[in-house]
């Protein structure tokens, strides 16, 4: 009888290890698809392109900043998951199924707050969802909420990129027009406009302004 209990216990432990390993493997995808990371990293990439910088700041720096800002933004969600799902599960008060059900609630709330209704309707229609059976947005499955959230995030990130490009494009136009009027056609405008772009960004305290705007966009 003891051997049966031990075998069953080992089987349960093996399943938990497999689930944990799978979760760790999917963690990068979860960070990208279900958090604020996408908006941050795309905005930083647009900023670097708008300033005409090739590899400065390096990709590893931009990813690191995006990860820390994501952790800062998602900290209330993480705290709620820890309180309502993780701690009861560790204390053997709830099952794995209930843990997953509780953990997805704060994530859904966060994603739905940032998701446009048109995106939800689009993926609901593509999935053939009967809207009469959905009383609240929280009742929507993750297979609809996640792609709708990603679509909305991509739209906002590209809109932020458009706003970031405008002042730097104006500098390029002014510099190119000045060089042409002076007859310096062979001189690359980007070489002259780069210091002015950096000066403008530093004068406006650009990094703090960008960080505060992005973070406040989620609140």
C-alpha positions as CSV (number, residue, x, y, z in Angstrom):
1,X,0.0,0.0,0.0
2,X,2.9,2.4,0.9
3,X,4.5,1.6,-2.5
4,X,1.4,2.6,-4.3
5,X,1.2,5.8,-2.4
6,X,4.8,6.6,-3.2
7,X,4.3,5.8,-6.9
8,X,1.3,8.0,-7.1
9,X,3.1,10.8,-5.3
10,X,6.0,10.5,-7.7
11,X,3.7,10.6,-10.6
12,X,2.0,13.8,-9.2
13,X,5.4,15.3,-8.6
14,X,6.5,14.5,-12.1
15,X,3.4,16.1,-13.6
16,X,4.1,19.2,-11.6
17,X,7.7,19.4,-12.8
18,X,6.6,19.0,-16.4
19,X,4.0,21.8,-16.0
20,X,6.6,24.0,-14.3
21,X,9.1,23.3,-17.1
22,X,6.5,24.1,-19.8
23,X,5.5,27.3,-18.0
24,X,9.2,28.4,-17.9
25,X,9.6,27.6,-21.6
26,X,6.5,29.7,-22.4
27,X,7.5,32.5,-20.1
28,X,9.1,34.7,-22.9
29,X,6.0,34.3,-25.0
30,X,3.8,35.2,-22.0
31,X,5.9,38.3,-21.3
32,X,5.6,39.5,-24.9
33,X,2.0,38.6,-25.5
34,X,0.3,39.4,-22.2
35,X,2.2,42.3,-20.7
36,X,3.2,45.9,-21.5
37,X,6.5,44.7,-23.0
38,X,5.5,45.0,-26.6
39,X,4.5,48.7,-26.4
40,X,7.8,49.6,-24.7
41,X,10.2,47.8,-27.0
42,X,8.5,48.9,-30.2
43,X,8.4,52.5,-28.9
44,X,12.1,52.4,-28.1
45,X,12.9,50.9,-31.5
46,X,11.0,53.7,-33.3
47,X,12.8,56.3,-31.2
48,X,16.2,54.9,-32.2
49,X,15.2,54.9,-35.9
50,X,13.8,58.4,-35.7
51,X,17.0,59.7,-34.3
52,X,19.0,58.0,-37.0
53,X,21.0,55.9,-34.6
54,X,22.0,52.5,-35.8
55,X,23.1,50.5,-32.8
56,X,22.9,53.0,-29.9
57,X,21.5,52.2,-27.5
58,X,22.2,48.5,-28.2
59,X,19.4,46.0,-28.4
60,X,20.3,44.5,-25.1
61,X,20.0,47.9,-23.4
62,X,16.5,48.6,-24.9
63,X,15.3,45.1,-24.0
64,X,16.6,45.5,-20.4
65,X,14.8,48.9,-20.0
66,X,11.6,47.4,-21.5
67,X,11.8,44.5,-19.1
68,X,12.2,46.6,-16.0
69,X,9.5,49.0,-17.1
70,X,7.3,46.0,-17.7
71,X,8.0,44.7,-14.2
72,X,7.2,48.1,-12.8
73,X,3.9,48.3,-14.8
74,X,2.8,44.8,-14.1
75,X,3.7,44.8,-10.3
76,X,0.1,45.3,-9.2
77,X,-1.0,42.3,-11.4
78,X,1.9,40.1,-10.1
79,X,1.0,41.0,-6.5
80,X,-2.6,40.1,-7.0
81,X,-1.7,36.8,-8.6
82,X,0.6,36.0,-5.8
83,X,-2.0,36.8,-3.2
84,X,-5.1,35.2,-4.8
85,X,-3.5,32.2,-6.6
86,X,0.1,31.4,-5.8
87,X,0.1,31.6,-2.0
88,X,-3.1,29.4,-1.7
89,X,-1.6,26.9,-4.1
90,X,1.7,26.6,-2.2
91,X,-0.3,26.1,1.0
92,X,-2.2,23.2,-0.7
93,X,-5.5,25.1,-0.3
94,X,-6.4,25.0,-4.1
95,X,-5.8,22.7,-7.0
96,X,-3.7,23.4,-10.1
97,X,-6.9,24.0,-12.1
98,X,-8.1,26.6,-9.6
99,X,-4.7,28.1,-9.5
100,X,-4.7,28.7,-13.3
101,X,-8.3,30.0,-13.1
102,X,-7.4,32.5,-10.4
103,X,-4.1,33.5,-12.0
104,X,-5.7,34.5,-15.3
105,X,-8.2,36.8,-13.8
106,X,-5.8,39.7,-13.0
107,X,-4.1,39.2,-16.4
108,X,-7.4,39.4,-18.2
109,X,-8.4,42.5,-16.3
110,X,-5.1,44.2,-17.3
111,X,-5.4,43.2,-20.9
112,X,-9.0,44.1,-21.2
113,X,-8.3,47.6,-19.9
114,X,-5.9,48.2,-22.7
115,X,-7.8,46.4,-25.5
116,X,-10.1,48.2,-27.9
117,X,-13.6,46.9,-28.4
118,X,-13.2,46.7,-32.1
119,X,-10.3,44.2,-31.6
120,X,-12.3,42.1,-29.3
121,X,-15.2,42.1,-31.7
122,X,-12.9,41.2,-34.6
123,X,-11.4,38.1,-32.9
124,X,-14.8,37.1,-31.4
125,X,-16.2,37.1,-34.9
126,X,-13.3,35.1,-36.3
127,X,-13.7,32.6,-33.6
128,X,-17.4,32.3,-34.2
129,X,-18.2,33.4,-30.6
130,X,-21.9,33.8,-29.7
131,X,-22.0,37.2,-28.1
132,X,-25.3,36.5,-26.4
133,X,-23.5,34.0,-24.1
134,X,-21.0,36.6,-23.0
135,X,-22.3,38.8,-20.2
136,X,-19.1,40.5,-19.3
137,X,-15.7,40.9,-21.1
138,X,-14.1,38.8,-18.3
139,X,-16.1,35.8,-19.6
140,X,-14.1,35.9,-22.9
141,X,-11.5,33.1,-23.3
142,X,-7.8,33.9,-23.5
143,X,-7.7,32.8,-27.1
144,X,-9.7,35.9,-27.9
145,X,-8.4,38.3,-25.3
146,X,-4.7,37.8,-26.0
147,X,-4.7,38.4,-29.8
148,X,-7.1,41.3,-29.3
149,X,-4.7,42.8,-26.7
150,X,-1.7,42.3,-29.0
151,X,-3.5,44.1,-31.9
152,X,-4.4,47.0,-29.7
153,X,-0.8,47.2,-28.3
154,X,0.7,47.2,-31.8
155,X,-1.7,50.0,-32.9
156,X,-0.8,52.1,-29.9
157,X,3.0,51.4,-30.3
158,X,2.9,52.5,-33.9
159,X,1.0,55.6,-33.0
160,X,3.6,56.5,-30.4
161,X,6.2,55.9,-33.1
162,X,4.5,58.4,-35.4
163,X,4.6,61.0,-32.7
164,X,8.2,60.3,-31.9
165,X,9.2,60.7,-35.6
166,X,7.6,64.1,-36.1
167,X,10.1,66.4,-34.4
168,X,13.1,64.6,-35.8
169,X,11.7,64.6,-39.3
170,X,11.2,68.4,-39.0
171,X,14.9,68.7,-38.0
172,X,15.9,66.7,-41.0
173,X,13.8,68.9,-43.3
174,X,15.2,72.1,-41.9
175,X,18.8,70.9,-42.2
176,X,18.3,69.5,-45.7
177,X,16.7,72.7,-46.9
178,X,19.5,74.8,-45.3
179,X,22.2,72.7,-46.9
180,X,20.6,72.9,-50.3
181,X,20.2,76.7,-50.1
182,X,23.9,76.9,-49.3
183,X,24.8,74.7,-52.2
184,X,26.2,71.9,-50.0
185,X,24.4,69.1,-51.9
186,X,27.1,66.5,-51.4
187,X,27.1,66.9,-47.6
188,X,24.8,64.2,-46.0
189,X,22.0,66.0,-44.1
190,X,21.9,63.2,-41.5
191,X,25.5,64.0,-40.5
192,X,24.5,67.6,-39.7
193,X,21.1,66.9,-38.2
194,X,22.3,64.2,-35.8
195,X,23.9,66.6,-33.2
196,X,20.7,68.8,-33.3
197,X,18.5,65.7,-32.7
198,X,20.7,64.7,-29.7
199,X,20.6,68.2,-28.4
200,X,16.8,68.5,-28.7
201,X,16.4,65.1,-27.0
202,X,18.7,66.0,-24.1
203,X,17.2,69.5,-23.7
204,X,13.7,68.0,-23.3
205,X,15.0,65.4,-20.9
206,X,13.7,62.9,-23.4
207,X,14.2,59.6,-21.6
208,X,12.3,60.6,-18.5
209,X,9.6,62.2,-20.6
210,X,9.2,59.1,-22.7
211,X,9.3,56.7,-19.7
212,X,6.7,58.7,-17.8
213,X,4.4,59.0,-20.8
214,X,4.6,55.2,-21.6
215,X,4.0,54.1,-18.0
216,X,1.2,56.6,-17.4
217,X,-0.4,55.3,-20.6
218,X,-1.2,52.1,-18.7
219,X,-2.8,53.9,-15.7
